[in-house]
């Protein structure tokens, strides 16, 4: 079917877009996880990747803070991709990335 510019285009569902321009991350001893932040427009969202999930990515990982942060840095691209999938499932106060997500 031919459409003219003044005719409306069919609406498509939009995906929630999250990006990670802030490379900061920190170790959260209470959660035993690495915390990082993602942004959907101007909204900041907290993400936590568990030590177990990081160990799934790197089986010989030591579970101290320095090793967990290093594992996060090494796997940053993969973690961001997983975080985007978790974020797309629905909005929450914070997002936990666990072994099941890896």
N, C-alpha and C positions, 0 to 999 in steps of 0.2 A: 504494500500500500504506500502510495506517495504521500509525503507530509510536507506541508508548507511551514516556513519558519514561525508563523504566528500560531500554529497548532501545537498543542502541548505534546510533549514526548511522554511515553509511558514511564511511570515511576518505577525505579528499581530500589530494592532494599539497600541501604547503605551499611557498610561494615563500620563498626566502631574502630577508629584509627588510634593507635597508641604508638608513640615513638619514644626513644630513649636518648635524648641529646646530652643528658647529664651523666657523665661516666663515674660519678661518685658511687661508692658502695661502702657498707660498713658491716662489721660483725655484730650480730645481736645475740648476746650470751643467753638471754632469757629464752629465746626461741631456738637457739642453737642453729642459726640460719644466717645467711648473708642478705642484707636489706639493700634494695636499690629502688630507683624511682623512674616512673614512666609518665608521660604527659599526653593527655588527650585535649588538644587545644590548650587552654590555660589551666586545666585541672591537673593537679599533681596527684599521682597514685603511688602508693607504697606496694612493693613486691618483696616477698621473702622466698628465697630458694633454700630448702632444708639441707642440712649436712648430709642426710641420707641420699637426697637427689644428686648432690655433687659427687658423692661417693659412687653412685651408679654411673656417672659420667667418667670418673677416674677411680677405678677399683682399689688402687694402692694408696689412696689419699689418707693422710694423717688428719685427725679431727681437731687440730688446734686452729685458732683464729687465723694465723698467718697462712697456713696451708689451704684453708677454706677460701680465703680471699684470693689466693693465687689460682686456685682451681676455677673460681668464678671468672677471673681475668682471662684465663686460657680458653674457657668455654663461653665467653660473653655472647658471641653471635648466636650460638645454639640456645642459650638461656633467654635471650631477647625474643627469639622466634617462639619458644615455648610460652613465654610470658604473654605475647600477643595473642596466642590461641586461648590461653586461660582468660585473658581479659575479654575476649570476644564472647565468652560464654554468658557474660552478664556483669553488671556493675555491682561492686561491693565496696566496703570500706578499705580493705586491703586484699592482696592476692597472694596465696601460698602456692608455691611450686613444689610438688612432692614427687616421690619416686614414680607414682602412677602417671605423671605428666611427662616424664623424661623419655 
